[in-house]
Amino acid sequence: MRKIDLTNFQLATSETARHINRRIALNIIRRHQPMSRADVARRSGLQRSTVSVIIDQLIDEGWVTEGASPVSARGRRPRFLHLNVERAGIIAVDLRPGVTRVGLAGLDARFIMQTEWVTPAKPDEFARRLARTVATFRDAHPEMVYEGVGVSLPGRVDHSGTLVFAPNLGWGQVNLRRLLESSVDLPVVFENAASACALAELWFGRHPDDVKHLVAVTVSEGIGVGMLLNGQLFHGTDELAGEFGHVTLDETGPPCSCGKSGCWEQYASNSAALAHYLADAPDGRAGDSTLTFDDILRRADRGDARAIETLERMARYLGIGLAPIVTGLAPQVLVMIGPITAAWSRVGPILEEVVRSRSMSLVRTRIVPTDPATQPRLRGAVTLVVQRHFAVPNVA
């Protein structure tokens, strides 16, 4: 139960009830399709007449289609309802310091088109490049109704759309919402990459319906943490909650892009693993600027002892940072996201053992890796737009 926030609330009206009932019906169809109108009424508890009005409206607006019915032995054949996943075109942007990936998806987060390009050094050039990509997508699929752009990014954006913290991006404080919306002529929604991934797990992940407390941890150039508590994203003061990657493990450790030293991501990120692998390398690899984290994964598979040691060290440090998150938040599920999951058979047991040894035995958090093929960051960006039509309306 939440206390009403008297500084930020919206009065409930008869229209509020209609919006809630509409979204209940829409979510039931999305979750259990194909189904009849009678099925929606039974599952929702709404009057059949109310369901009929809602469904007719959803069909008129293109959100739902009513398809052919199977042959029935007797009686009137019901017509089955389906979510029209092709009704809305959603632009998803996975913004990272090195490469930006952009995709066009439907309401089911299945991608129709994708492209990627080197992330520009300046935000205005990024906006121009994104505008050209969006124009290409729209020209290729003019039949779609474009609902908006979702952007997952390695940092934090405040309520005004201003980038307030993104040390690995190096763009400073710029109003990204104003810049991008003026360039692409669509509404733009931003979210920290880890938080966007957490939302994607809630909406598209294969978790039981009772999962309400979930933490997503992204491991890439840095480390991000997204927290779903009681089914809602937790942002904290100034939208900065979840920056566990910048918690100091060792004050005498390596300098971090945030201005401190010895942060968690300086030991457990892909960049940290790469730096460790190359440091004091006996075969002259120290100056190899072309080596990537994926190379380390491949070398470990081939039996490279230093690559194996690097991944095992990374797993231990990941466990050290995850233990206080597990103990402090006690999530039902902790989802690991990033290339490291490709080596889960090697790193997973080490990470889980460190977490077990450092956290409360009463906490029963499941730690699960995502499949990189699902493109969780890009799927998270889709979710930012999808939830605007399916989530519960804000009242208080």
N, C-alpha and C positions, 0 to 999 in steps of 0.2 A: 504494500500500500504506500502510495506516494503522498507527501504533503503538497497541497496546492501552492504553487509559486505565485505569490501575489504581485511580484514584479514582472511576471511574464506569463500571461494566461490568455485563453480565448474562450469566450462564453459558448456553452453548448446550446444549439438551437435545434429545431426540427430537422433542419438540413444536415446537421451533424449526425443525427441518427440515420438518415438516409445514406450518408457517405459511409458510415460504419457498416451498415447492412450490405451495401454494394460491395465493399471490399471483402467482407466475409464471403459473399457468394463468389466473387472473383477468385479468391484464394482457394476455396473449396474446389472449384473447377480446375484451377491450376494444379492442385495437389492430387486430385482423384479422377481426372478426365480419362476416358470419356464417361459421361454420366448424363442422366435425364434431368429435367426440371424437378420431377418428383424426388429424385435422389438428392438434389440440392436442398429442397425443402426439408427432407428427413434429416440430413446431416446438420443443417443450420438451425432447425427449429423455427424457421420463419414460416409465415402463412404462405400457402401456395399462390395466392393472388399477389402477395408482395414479391415473391420470387419471380413470378411471371413478368411483373412490371420491370424489375431489375434486369432480368435476362433480355427482355425486348430492348431496353436501353443499351445494354452492352453490345447486343448484336447490331443495333443501328449505328453505334460508334465504332464498330469494327473490332472490339476487343474479344468477342466470342463468336464462334461459328456454330451453326446447328446443322449437323451432318445427317447422312442417310442412316436409317435404322436397320438392325439385323432382322431377319425374317422371324416372326413370332408365330407360335402355333395357333394362338387365338387372341382375340381382343385387339385393341388399338396398339399399334407399334410405337414405342417411345422414340423420340428423335434425340440423338446424343449431342451433348455440348462439348466443344473443344475450345481451349484458349487459342486465339489466333496469334501465334508466335511471330508471324511475319507482318503483323499490323504495324509494329513500331520498329524503326531503325535507331539503334543506339550506337553512338561512337564511343569506343573505349580507348583510353590512353594510359599506357604504362610508361610513365616518365622516370627515367633513371639518369644518373650522371653520364654514362657512356652511350647508351642506345635507348631510343624511344620507340616503343611498339604501339601501333594504332590498329584497331580492328573495328569492323562493322558487324553487329550482332542483332539477333531478334530478342524477344522477351525470354527465351529459354537459354540465353547466354551461349548459343551456338554461333560460331563466327562464320560469316559469309565471305568477308574479305579481310585481308591483313597486309600490313606492310611495316617496315621499320627503317629508321634512319639514325645517323649519328646525332646525338642531342647537341644542339647549338650552344655556344658559350654564353649567349645573351638571350634573355626572355623575349625580346621583341622579334628576333629572328626565329625563335621557336614558334611564336604565334603565327608568323607568316608561313612557316613550313606546315604547321598543322592546318591552317586554312586551305592550303593547296591540296593536302591529303583529303580533307573533308569534302572539298569540291569534287575530287575524283570519285569518291565513294558515292556521292549524291548523283553524279552523272551516270554512274554505272547502275544505280538502282533508284530511278526516279519514282517508282511506284510506291516506295515506302514513305510513311509519315515519320519524320525525324524528330524524336522526342528530346534529345539533348546529348551532351557530352559528359562522360564521367572520367575523371582524372585521378589515378592513384599516383602518389608522388613520395619521394624520400624525405619527408619533412612535415611541417605543420602549417596550415592556413587558418587564419582567424575568421570570425563571422563576416567580415567585410570582403573576404576573398584575398587578403594580403598574406603573402608568404612571410611567416615570422621566424621560422627555424628550419633550415635545410643546409647544414654545414657541408655535406658531401656534394651539394649541387652548386654552391658558390654564386648564387644569383642575388643575394641580398634581399632586402624587403621591397617587394614589388606587388602591386595589386594584380594578381593573375586573373581574377574573375573579370575585371574591367577590360584587361588586355585581350583575353581570349574570346569573350563574348562579342566584343566589337569586331573581332577578326573572323569568327566562324558563323556569326549571326544565329546562334543557338544558345539556350541556357546551359551553363557549365557548372557541374558539381565537383567539388574537390574532397579528397580524403587522404590521410596518411595511408601508405600502401598496406601496412600491417592491419589497420582498422578496416580497410576495404576488403582485405582477404578474410577477416573475421566475419564480415557481413555476408560475403559470398558463401562461406561455410554454413551460415545460418539459413540462407535462401536456397542454395543449390547443393550443399554438401549432403553426404549420405549419413546423417546423424538421426537418432530417434527424435521424435517431436518434443520429448521432455528435456532436451538439452537446451538450457537457458544460460549457462555459465561457461563461456568458451574463450580461450586465449589463443591468438594466432601470433606466431613468431616468424618474421621474415629474416632470412640470413642471406645477405648479398654483399655489396660494398660495405654496408654497415649492418646494424641489427635493429629491427623495429618490432614493437609489441602492440598488438591491438587487443582490446579487452571488451568482451560482451558480458555484461553483468546483468542478470535477470532479463536477458534478451535485448538489452539496449547497449549501444556503444557508450563507453565511458571516456570522456574527453578531458575532464579536470579543468583547473584554472588555466585560462588563456590557451585552451586546446592542446596543452603540452603533456597530458598524461600518457604514459606508455614509453617514454624515452629511457627505458632501462639500458639501452645500448650505451648510454653516456653516464652510467653509474660507475664510479671509480672502484676498480679492483686493487690497484697498486699505484699509489701516488708517485712512485719513482719509475713508473712504466712508460711506454712509448707515448709521445705527444699525440693528441687527438685533434681532429678538425674542429671540434667544438671549443677548443681553447684550453682544455684540461689535459691531464696525462693519465695513462693507465686505465682508460675506460674499457668496459666489457668488450666492446666491438674491436678494440685493439688487440684482443686475444682470440676472439671466437668468430670473427667475420671471414668472408672469403678473402678480403684484402689482407687480413692478418695472417691467414694460412699461407697465402702466396709469399708474403714478406718472410715468414719463418722458413719456408721451403728454400727460398733463394739466399737467405742470410748465411754467410760463411760456407757456401756450397763448395765441396771439395773438387768439383769438376768444372769450375769456371762458370757456373750458371748464375752467379750473383748479378751479372750485368745483363741478363736476358730479359729485356723489357717486353718481349712478345709472348712470354709464357702466361697462361691463363689458369684460373681455378679448374676449369674443365680438363686442362692438361694434367693437373695433379690427380684428378679423379681417374683419368685414363692410365696414368703411370702407376697408380696404386693397384689398379686391376691387373697390370702386367707384372706386379711384384716388386716395384721400386720401393726399397726399404725406407728411404727418406720421405717419399710421398705417403706411405702407410703411417709412419710416425707422425707426420704433419696432420693427417686426418684424425688420428687418435688423440693427439694433443688438442685439436680443435673441439672434438667431442667432449673431452674433459672440461674444457673451459665453457662450452655451451651448458653442460650440466651444472657447473658452479653458478652460472648466472640464472639458470632456470629454477633452481631449488628455492630461492626466496619468493619467486613468483608463484610457484606451486603452493608453498606454505602460506603465503600471505593472502592469496586470492582463492585457493582451493577450487579451481575450475573443474568441471566435469571432464572436459577435453582440452588438451593443449595440442594445437596443430603446428607442425613444423613445415616451413615453406622455404624452398630454395634449392639450388643444385645439390646441396649436401644430402638431400633425401635420396639421390641416386645411389649413394653409398650407405644406405640405412642398415644393411646387414652387417656392415663393419662398425659404423659409428653409433647406431641405435642402442645396442646393449651397453656400451660404455657410458653414453649420456644418461640412460635410464638408471644405471647403477649409481652414478654420481648423484643424481636427483634423489634417489631412495636414501642414500647414506646421509644426505644433508637436509632432508625435509622431514616433516612429521609423518610418522607411520600411519596415522589415522586418515591422512589425505589419500584419496583413491583416484587421482587424476590419471586419465589415459593419455599417453603421449603417442600421437600418430603422425606419420609423414604424409604429405600430399603427393599426388602424382604430378610431376612437372608438366606432363602432357596436357593437363587441364588448364594450364596457364593461369594460375590463381590470381596473379596481380591484375591481369587483363580482365578476367572474369569478375574480379572485385570491382573494377571500374564500371562494368556493365550494371552491377548490382546497385551502385549509387543512383542510377537513373531509374531502374526497375522499381526500387522500393518506394519511389514517390507515388506510384499508382497502387501499390499493394499493402503498404504499411498502415498501421492504425493512425488516423488523423490526430494531430495534437489538439488537445482541449485544455489541459492544465499542466 
